[in-house]
């Protein structure tokens, strides 16, 4: 994984520079996310690099699955194909997200909830966390029934755990002490 991230970095940095100059960073972010989803499909991943599969046609098929149909995307995919780097598209996407967040002064937050939450609840929790961190947060919500109740949030390497599971663990630790 580390090697893939190391290889992905220069592609992400170069693409981010181009996207920033052309004022299209958000379009590229969406395109990379779409490409990443395609490349995480096991059937497609197995065909990448397979000598029995026409790789140029494969790239055309991959390109058809995304909303961005620009000449720049063609060039980018051709570079990845030539360098045999199509499989690291998820890593490129992830690194690009980090660059865009840094540029915009924001961070990603992964909110885990035991039960589905409303958009209003999500927005209130995100506002609370934004106040705590002093920057804009881009939220992604996951349902994790093991939490029993409540929520927890991951912002970078920090964890804010407001779940019942955490409270029960804390009570158990106090009782055992």
Secondary structure as GFF3:
##gff-version 3
##sequence-region A 1 177
A	DSSP	alpha_helix	2	21	.	.	.	ID=ss1
A	DSSP	alpha_helix	25	39	.	.	.	ID=ss2
A	DSSP	alpha_helix	42	47	.	.	.	ID=ss3
A	DSSP	alpha_helix	55	64	.	.	.	ID=ss4
A	DSSP	alpha_helix	71	82	.	.	.	ID=ss5
A	DSSP	three_ten_helix	86	88	.	.	.	ID=ss6
A	DSSP	alpha_helix	89	104	.	.	.	ID=ss7
A	DSSP	beta_strand	106	113	.	.	.	ID=ss8
A	DSSP	alpha_helix	119	133	.	.	.	ID=ss9
A	DSSP	beta_strand	136	143	.	.	.	ID=ss10
A	DSSP	three_ten_helix	145	147	.	.	.	ID=ss11
A	DSSP	beta_strand	150	155	.	.	.	ID=ss12
A	DSSP	beta_strand	158	163	.	.	.	ID=ss13
A	DSSP	alpha_helix	164	176	.	.	.	ID=ss14
###
